[in-house]
Amino acid sequence: QTPLKKTNALIAQMGITFLNAYVPSALCCPSRASILTGKYPHNHHVVNNTLEGNCSSKLWQKIQEPYTFPALLKSMCGYQTFFAGKYLNEYGAEDAGGVGHVPPGWSFWYALEKNSKYYNYTLSVNGKARRHGENYSVDYLTDVLANMSLDFLEYKSNFEPFFMMISTPAPHSPWTPAPQYTKSFQNVSAPRNSNFNIHGKNKHWLIRQAKTPMTNSSIQFLDDAYRKRWQTLLSVDDLIEKLVKKLELNGELDNTYIFYTSDNGFHTGQFSLPIDKRQLYEFDIKVPLLVRGPGVKPNQTNKMLVANIDLGPTILDIAGYDLNKTQMDGMSLLPLLRGDKNVTWRSDFLVEYQGEGYNGSDPTCPGLGPGVTHCFPDCVCEDSYNNTYACVRTLSTSWDLQYCEFDDREVFVEVYNLTADPHQINNIAKTIDQEILEKMNYRLMMLQSCSGATCRTPGVFDPGYRFDPRLMFSNHGVRARRFSAQSL
């Protein structure tokens, strides 16, 4: 059972499914910024969903926006470019130029003001505000995005190549399904994997604060959320079908690459955290990635470690742009899409997140101390200012491993061997070989200060990896460079 049957048939079965696709930050704004720039958060400096965290801020507009891959596609490769949907969470904020700001690189711009909605929202239509109400037939956002996209395909120029980015808020909260889908999936509930509704022992304190077992009301809440998310995706599935049919009608389907992915994962009850993202575990950082297009053989799967920082380089590579001219951290997936033999690929990548939280305590949960946030339901908090961490996620022939360090007083470390423990229940930081810990700590420091080509150097389990322990002690102790708010 899946809400995306058509998407599966039209993209996955006609192309390639990446089984190990990840985001370097499990939160909308940093993740979307990584897609647009091809950079890790420490290089694009969008650290959370707030203007202060650089989400759609004036600084982002000045320093990063002119160099996004759509900007290069339009100015350097002669593409007509189309954007529809959610851009960045704070887009349209008055302090950031309002909806009058149209980022460079877009010929046609239909962007949602602020964060996810389904009704009663404002769109920036090429810089002019257009308000929508709550009439399903003309205002339901997923369908509005579908119709705008079909219009673009109908009226665009046939003399220039085109790029479209359709960014549906669905399945984001408030999870409002289209009326015809409100009865779908009545007997679906959130998956009950082995890490569902258990206490996260040996984990960071934010995970340990979750109440186990969860209350019946929490479980009902997360099951309802899961079901409604699926219901909202039925309209996304319809959108994909309409687009593919339109491309086929126009005779352009066989000459067009289609990418389907998400900006982050989501948890529903794992380690007794009711619902959110922002955590370092697979359920929050792993995303779908399906691709079809010219030269991509149907019905393939690929196990290589890929990340959303690879999307920009891939699309520029398809357009024939010289990637050496960019400052991107990611790698082009084009050799993998074409099935080239003997591709040298990465064996690890960086995950980094800077916790959101403030000094006041949550008024709805007065018993909790300052610094926590997103405490719902039952006062279980999903984030805090010291939920700040960085991880190396490694996947090689010999190891399927995640190594994480928290920037807190404990300098808390979490390590998971996903071969033996795919649901990340057992933190093996205290039992794993010390030499591996030291190498991973060193590799983490390297990746946290990497930029461009240095982000693509061999990982700890690559034959080409070189480890010089003296570098770790040259300035200070083993846990050498702590990542501070300034460096992120």
N, C-alpha and C positions, 0 to 999 in steps of 0.2 A: 504493500500500500504506500502510495506517495502522492503528494499534491502536484507533482511536476511530471506527469506521464508524457505530455506532449513535448516538453523540453527534453526529456530523456530520449524520446524517439527521434526528435528533429536535430538535436545537437550531439548528445552523447553517442547514440548509436550510429550517427553519421560521421563521427569524428573520434576524438580522443578524450579520455577521462584521466585527469591527473589525480592519483590516489593520495599524494602527499603534498598538497598545496596549503600554504600557511600565510598568516599575516604577521608582520613584525610587531604589531601592537593591537591588542584585542579591544579596540575602541574605535567608534566611527570616525571621528575627525582625524586622528593621527593616521589611521589606516587609509582613509581616502586621500590624504595628503601624500602618503607613500605611493599609492597608485598613480596619482597625477605627476609626481616628481621622479619616480623611480628611485627614491632615496629612503634610507632608514630615518626614523624620527630624530636621531641625534644630528642628522644633517639637514632636515627640513625644519626642525625646531617646533613642530606642532606636537605638543605633549599631552594635551587632553582636549575636552570638548568646550573649553571656555575661551573667551577673547584673550584673557590673561595667559592662557596656555597656548596662544598664538593661532587659535582656530579662526581662520578667515580674517585675521587682524590686518591692520594697515601694514605691519612689518611683513607678514606673509605675502600680501599683495605686491609689495615693492620688491622683495628679495627672491621669492620662489615662483610666483605666478607667471612671470614672463618666460620662464624656462621649463614649464610643464610640457609633457609630450604633445598635447593638443596644440600648444602655441607653436612648437617646432613644426608640427604637421601642416599647420596653416601657413606659416610664414616661409618655411624652407622647402616644403614638399608640395605646395600648391593644392592642399586638400580643402574641400568645403567641410566644415565641422558643425556638428549639431549636438547640443546638450539639452536633456530634459530630465527633471526630477530633483532629488536632493543633492545639493552640492556639498557644502560643509555646514556643520550644525549652526554656526553663528553667521552664516551668509545672510546679508540683508540687515544686520544690526546697524543701528544709526551711527555708532562710533566707528563703523568700518565702511561708511559710505552708502549705507542703505541698499535698496534693490536697484538703484541707479547704477551701481558698479557692475559692469560686465567684464569678467576677466579676459585678458588677451588670449587669443587662440580660438575664439568661438564665432563662427559666422551666424549661427542661430542659437539663441540662448533662452531657455524656458526653465528657470531655476526656482525651486521652492524657497520661500523666505523661511529662514531658521530650520527647525527640526521637523521630524516626521509627522505627517497628518494625512488624513484620508478625505476629510471635508473641511469647509470653513478655513481656507488657507489663502495665501497671496502668492502669486507667481511673478517673478521678474520676466517679462516678455521683452527681450532685447533692451532691458533697462527701464521699462515702464511697468508699474504695478498693475496687475490684473487680479481682482478678488473673485474667489469662488465660494459658493454657499454649500447647501447640503441636499441638493437635488441629485439623486443617484445618476440619472441619465446624462446630466451635463457636468457634474462636479466630482464624481468619484475619481480620485487622483490617478490610480493605476490605469483606468480606462482613458482618462484625459491624456496621459503620457503616451498611451498606445496610439490614440488618434492623431496627436501632434507628430509622432514618428512616421505614421503612414502618410500624412500630408507632406512631410519633408521628402519622403521617398517618391511621392507623386510629382512634386514640383521642383526638385533640385535640378541643377545643371547636369547634363549628361556628358559634358566635356571636361569635367574635373573629377578626380577620385574623391570619395567621401568617407568620413568617419563619423559614427554616431555613438554617443554615450547615453544610455538610458538607465537612469538610476532610481529605481522604484523604492520608496520608503518601505513598502511591504517586504518582509514580514515584521517590521519594527512595530513597537507599541505606538498607538493604542489598539492595534490589532482589530480594525473594523473591517469585517468581510463585506463583500458585495451582497446585496439582499438575497440573490439566488443561491448563495453558498452558505448561508447561516445555519443550515441543517446538516451540512456535510461533516463527515468524520465523527459522528456522534459517539462512537465507541473507541475513539483514539485517545490514548493518554501518553504522557511523557515516558520515554524509555526507562525501564528499570534495570540499568546495568549494575554491575557489582559495586560501583561507587555511589549508587543512589541512596540518599537518606542514611548515610553512615557518618560517623564522626571523623573529621580529617586529622587523625593523630599524626604527630611528627611533622606537622605542617606549620606554616607561618601563622601568627596569632590571629590574623583576620579570618582565616579558614577555621581555626579552632573555636572562634567565638560563636559560630553557628550552632543553633540549638538542635540536638539530636535526641530522640527522633523528632522530626518536624511535626507540627500540629496538623490535625486533619484539615483545618481551614487553609493552612499553607499549601498542603498537597493538592487540595481542590483548586486553589488559586493557580498553581503552576501547571496543573493538568489543563485547566481552562485556557490558560495563556498558550500552551502548546497547541491545543486544538484550534484556537483562533488564528494562530500564526499559519497553520496549515491552510485554513480557510482563506486567508488573505492571499496565499500563494496560488490559489486556483486562478485568480485574476491575472497574476504574473504569467502563469502558464498560457492563458488565453492571449496575452500580449505577445509572447514568443511565437505562438502559432500564427497570429496575424502578420507579424513582421516577416517570418520565413515565407509565408504564402505570397506576400507582396513582392519580396525579392525574386521569388520564382516567376511571378507574373511579369515582372520587369525584365526577366532574362538575366538577372544579376546574381542569382544565388550561388552558382558554381564559381563565381569570381570574387566572392566575399568571405572574409573570415568573420566568424561569430564567436565571441568569448562570453561565457556565462560564469559569474563568480559572485562572491559576497565580501563585505568589508570586515566582518568578524563572525566568530561563532557565537554560541549562546548556551548558558547552562540552565537546566530546570531540575533542581534537586540534587545534583551531584555534590557530595560532601556536605549535604544538608543546607546548601545555599539555595534559596528558593528560585529567584530568576535574575539574571543579569549577564554581564560579560566581564572584562577587565582582569581576569585571572590568567595565570600562566599555563594552565592545563590544556590538553588537546581539545577538549570540548569548546574552548573559547578561541583558540588560535588557529584551528584547522578549518578550512573552508572548501566548498566545492570549486572545481575549475574544469569546465567542459569547453572544448574548442572544435569547431569544424571549419573547413575552408579548403582552398586549392592545395593539392599535394598532401592533404591529411587523410590517411586511410581510415575507413570506417571501423567502428567497433573495437578501438584500441584502448588499452589502459597503459599508464606510464607510472613507474614508482619513483622517479627522480624527485629530489627535494626542490620544490619550486615555491616562490613567494610572490606576493603582490608587487614587490619592487621590480619584478621581471616583466610586468605587463607593458609598461612604457617602452623599455628597450625593444621588446618583441614587436610592438606595433610600429615603432620607428624603423626597425630592421625590415619589416614587410614593405614599408614605404620607400626603402632604399636609402635611408639617411645613415651617415657614417656615425656609428655609436661612439667612436673615439672623441667626437666633438662635444659629447655630453659629459655631465658630471654625475651620471647615474650610478647607483650602487648595484643595481640588478643586472641580470644576464638575459640575452635574447633566447626565448624558447623556440625560435624558428628551427634550429637543427633538430630539436626533439619532435616538433610538429611534422617535420619532413621525414622523420625516421632515419636521420643520418647515422651511420655506424661510427664507432670510435669517437663519440663526443666526450670531451673531458668536462665533467660536471662537478658542482660543489657537493661537499658532504656535510656541510653545516650552515646555519644562518643564525642571526641575532634576533632575539625577542626583547623588547624594552618597553617599560611603562612607568610613567610618573603618576603616582596616586593623586586623586582629587580629594579634597577635604579642606576644612577651614577650622579656625580655632574655636568657634562657637560649638555648643552641643546641639544635637538634633531635637527641636522642640517637641516632636511627637514621641521621642524616646529619651526623656530627661535622665533616666538612670545611666545612660551611656556617656562616656567622657568626651571631651572635645576632640575634633580631628576626624571623626567618622562621618560617613555620608551614605545616601541611598539605603537607609535602614527601613526596609519594608519587605514583606509583612512580618509581623511578630518581632519587630525590632532586631532583625538579623541584618547586619550591615554588609553591603556589597563592596564598599571601598573606604579608603582612609588615606590621609596625606602620606603616611609611610608605607602604603602598599606600593612602594617604588622598588622595582626589581629589574634585573636584566638576566637573560638566559642564553645559553648556546644550545640549540636543538640540532643534534647530530644524527645523521642517517647514513650509514656506510655498510659495506658487506659484512663487517664484523660487529658493528654496534648500532643500536637504536636507543639513543640516550638523550636525556635532557638534564642540563646542569644550570642551576639558577642561584643568584645571590640577591639578597634584599639589602637595600640601603637603609638600615635601621640600627639601633644600638646593639642588637644581637648579632648583626652581620649574618643573618640566618641563611643557611644554605639548604636547597632542596635538590636531590638528584634522583632520577627515575630511569630504571632499565625497562624500556617499553617492550622488549622482547619477552621478558618474563612477566611483566606487570603492565599490560596495555592500558589499564584504567588508572594508573598512577596512584595506587593506594599506599605503596610502601616507599617511603623516603629512605634511600640507602646512603645518604651523605656520610653517615657515621661508620659504615662498613665497607664502602668501596675502597679500592686500592689508592693509597695516598698519592702515588705518582700520577694517576689519572686526574685526581682532584687538582693537583698543581698545574697540570697541562691545561685542564679546562679553565681554570682561573686565569691563566696566562692568555689563552685563546679568547676568553671573554674580554679581557682588557684590550686585546688587539682589535676585536670587532667593535668595541664601544668607541674606539678612536679612529675607526677606518673611514675612508672616503673614496668613492669611485673604485678604481682597480684594486685597492688594498682590501676592499670588502669581499673580494673574490679569490683571495689567497687560499692555499690548501688548509683544510681543517685538520684537527688532531689525528684523525684516523686515515688521512690521505698519505700515500707513499711519499709525496713531496714535502710533507710537513717537517719543519725544523724547530726544535725546542731548545732554547738556551736559558737554563734556569738562572744564570747569572743576571739576566735582564730583570728578573723578578725582584732581585735583592739589591739592584744598583742604587735605588733611591730609598726604598722603605721595605716593610715586611712583606710576607707572602701575599696577603690580600692587598696587593699593591694599590692600584688606583681605585678609590671609592668613587662611584659616580655621583656627582653633586647636582643639585637643581640647575646650577649654572651650565654644566657641561651638557645637559640633555636639551 
